[in-house]
Amino acid sequence: MINKLQIPSFAEETMLKAQGCQYIAGIDEVGRGALAGPVVAAAVILPYPIDTPWFAQVKDSKQLSPARREFLFYYIHETAISIGIGMIPSEVIDTVGIIKATRLAMKQAIDQLSPPPESLLIDYMLLPEVPLPQKGITNGDSLCLSIACASIMAKVARDHLMIELDKTYPGYGLAQHKGYGTREHLACLRRLGPSPIHRQSFRPVRDLIHSCLVTYPPDPLLLLREGRV
């Protein structure tokens, strides 16, 4: 069990540096369990050694407040040797499944790195389609500094996108819950039906489509007749 106060370390990167690797990418994803929006992955190559005042503040993005994530997002962006962001939209997730879509997002992020990485440290997963030495680390975003930084970059990038999508698809509260299945989100789904960015293969979106055959935007006259407005 991971101590929530644990600070991710540079231990994994240090071992790889001792083996002669110069560019090591930490990789993580966010949005895998959301009902709407893309799955987003980030890949981050940090300098070594690293000595910055914000180092001790880095944690798994889920353990940080939105304000702290934004703060660290800026400093990671300024300090990292290279950063890649991969995004796979909901329609691809529905077609290939969330696990493959997550791997595609990670590969997209890796492909954007320049200089290219020589080794990968990945939160939990492995990428057999990427021909590089790699290690999947359980709870890597709590243990490994590069992965934790990737977690923050992916989370903030996705949050920014969901805030923008809230303007395109109003009424769901996407800017607040970022597409996750909160009580408020589910209530909006039942009232409005799914939007084009909802994952139709995910329950309860799938169940709603099958039971009501509704899509966004709903017919306002139908909503009025049914007493939903």
C-alpha positions in Angstrom: 0.0 0.0 0.0 1.3 3.4 -1.0 1.7 6.1 1.6 -0.3 9.1 0.4 2.5 11.4 1.8 5.2 9.6 -0.2 7.2 11.8 -2.5 8.1 10.1 -5.8 11.9 9.5 -6.2 14.4 9.5 -8.9 15.5 5.9 -8.0 14.4 4.2 -11.2 15.9 6.9 -13.4 19.2 6.7 -11.4 19.4 3.0 -12.0 18.9 3.4 -15.8 21.4 6.3 -15.9 24.0 3.9 -14.3 23.3 1.5 -17.2 24.1 4.3 -19.7 20.6 5.6 -20.6 20.6 9.3 -21.1 17.0 10.0 -22.1 14.4 8.3 -19.9 10.7 9.0 -20.4 8.1 8.6 -17.7 4.6 7.9 -19.0 1.1 8.1 -17.5 -2.5 8.5 -18.6 -5.7 10.1 -17.3 -9.3 9.8 -18.3 -9.4 6.0 -18.7 -12.5 5.7 -16.5 -14.4 8.8 -17.7 -17.7 8.6 -19.5 -16.9 11.5 -21.9 -13.9 13.0 -23.6 -10.6 11.5 -24.6 -8.1 9.4 -22.8 -4.9 11.5 -22.5 -1.3 10.3 -22.0 1.8 12.3 -21.3 5.5 11.4 -21.7 8.1 13.4 -19.9 11.9 13.3 -20.1 13.5 15.1 -17.1 17.0 16.4 -16.8 19.4 14.5 -14.6 20.4 15.4 -12.0 17.4 17.6 -11.1 17.6 20.1 -8.4 14.6 22.4 -8.3 12.6 24.0 -5.4 9.4 22.4 -6.7 10.8 18.9 -6.7 9.4 18.0 -3.3 5.9 19.1 -4.3 5.5 16.5 -7.1 3.0 13.7 -6.3 0.5 11.6 -8.2 -1.8 14.2 -9.8 -4.8 12.7 -8.0 -3.3 13.7 -4.7 -2.9 17.4 -5.7 -5.3 20.3 -5.8 -6.2 21.8 -9.2 -4.2 24.9 -8.2 -1.1 22.9 -7.2 -1.3 20.9 -10.5 -1.4 24.1 -12.5 1.6 25.4 -10.6 3.6 22.2 -11.2 2.4 22.0 -14.8 4.2 25.3 -15.6 7.4 24.3 -13.9 7.6 20.8 -15.4 7.0 22.4 -18.8 9.9 24.8 -18.1 12.3 22.2 -16.7 11.7 19.1 -18.8 14.0 18.2 -21.7 10.9 17.1 -23.7 7.2 16.5 -23.2 4.7 14.7 -25.4 0.9 14.6 -25.1 -1.3 12.0 -26.8 -5.1 12.1 -27.0 -7.4 9.4 -28.3 -11.1 10.6 -28.7 -14.2 8.8 -27.6 -15.1 7.5 -31.0 -11.8 5.6 -31.2 -12.2 4.4 -27.6 -15.6 3.0 -28.6 -14.1 1.2 -31.6 -10.9 -0.3 -30.2 -11.6 -0.4 -26.5 -10.1 1.6 -23.6 -7.0 -0.5 -23.1 -5.8 -0.3 -26.7 -6.9 3.4 -26.8 -4.7 4.1 -23.8 -1.7 2.4 -25.4 -2.3 4.5 -28.6 -2.4 7.7 -26.5 0.9 6.7 -24.8 2.5 5.9 -28.2 1.4 9.2 -29.5 3.0 11.0 -26.6 6.3 9.0 -27.0 6.4 9.8 -30.7 6.4 13.5 -30.0 9.5 13.4 -27.8 12.7 15.0 -29.1 15.3 13.8 -28.4 13.7 10.3 -28.5 13.8 8.3 -25.3 16.1 5.4 -24.8 14.1 3.7 -22.1 10.5 4.0 -20.7 9.1 4.0 -17.2 5.3 3.5 -17.4 2.6 3.6 -14.8 1.4 0.0 -14.5 1.3 -0.8 -18.3 3.7 -2.1 -20.9 3.7 -1.1 -24.6 4.6 -4.2 -26.7 4.2 -2.1 -29.9 7.0 0.3 -28.8 10.4 -1.3 -29.5 12.2 0.3 -26.5 13.4 -1.1 -23.1 10.5 -0.4 -20.7 9.3 -1.1 -17.2 5.7 -1.0 -16.0 5.6 0.1 -12.4 2.6 -0.5 -10.2 1.6 2.8 -8.5 4.4 4.4 -10.6 2.8 7.8 -10.4 3.3 7.7 -6.6 6.8 6.1 -6.7 8.6 7.5 -9.8 9.3 11.2 -10.4 9.2 11.0 -14.2 5.9 9.2 -14.1 4.4 11.5 -11.5 5.3 14.5 -13.7 3.7 12.8 -16.7 0.6 12.3 -14.5 0.4 16.0 -13.8 1.0 17.0 -17.4 -1.7 14.6 -18.7 -4.2 15.6 -16.0 -3.9 19.4 -16.6 -3.9 19.0 -20.4 -7.1 16.9 -20.2 -8.8 19.3 -17.7 -8.1 22.2 -20.0 -9.6 20.4 -23.0 -12.7 19.4 -21.0 -13.2 23.0 -19.9 -13.2 24.0 -23.6 -15.6 21.1 -24.5 -18.0 22.4 -21.9 -18.5 25.4 -24.1 -19.2 23.2 -27.2 -21.5 20.8 -25.3 -23.1 22.9 -22.5 -25.5 21.5 -19.9 -23.4 18.5 -18.8 -21.1 20.3 -16.4 -18.0 19.0 -18.2 -15.9 21.8 -16.8 -16.6 20.7 -13.3 -16.5 16.8 -13.4 -14.3 16.5 -16.5 -16.4 13.8 -17.9 -16.3 11.4 -15.0 -19.5 9.6 -13.8 -20.5 11.9 -10.9 -24.1 12.0 -9.7 -24.6 15.4 -11.4 -23.1 14.1 -14.7 -25.4 11.1 -14.6 -28.5 13.3 -14.0 -27.5 15.5 -16.9 -27.1 12.5 -19.1 -30.6 11.2 -18.3 -32.0 14.7 -19.0 -30.1 15.5 -22.2 -29.0 12.2 -23.6 -25.4 11.5 -24.7 -23.4 14.1 -26.6 -21.0 13.2 -29.5 -18.1 13.1 -27.0 -19.7 10.5 -24.7 -18.3 7.0 -24.8 -21.1 5.0 -26.2 -19.5 1.7 -25.2 -19.4 2.7 -21.6 -22.1 2.0 -19.1 -24.3 3.9 -18.2 -24.1 5.7 -21.6 -24.6 2.5 -23.5 -27.6 1.6 -21.4 -29.1 5.0 -21.8 -28.8 4.8 -25.6 -30.3 1.4 -25.7 -33.2 2.3 -23.5 -34.1 5.8 -24.8 -32.4 6.0 -28.2 -31.5 9.7 -27.5 -28.6 11.7 -28.8 -27.4 15.3 -28.2 -28.8 17.8 -28.9 -32.3 16.7 -27.8 -35.5 17.8 -29.4 -36.7 20.7 -27.2 -40.3 19.9 -27.9 -39.8 16.3 -26.8 -38.2 17.5 -23.6 -41.1 19.9 -23.0 -43.7 17.2 -23.6 -41.9 14.8 -21.3 -41.6 17.4 -18.6 -37.7 17.3 -18.6 -37.4 21.1 -19.0 
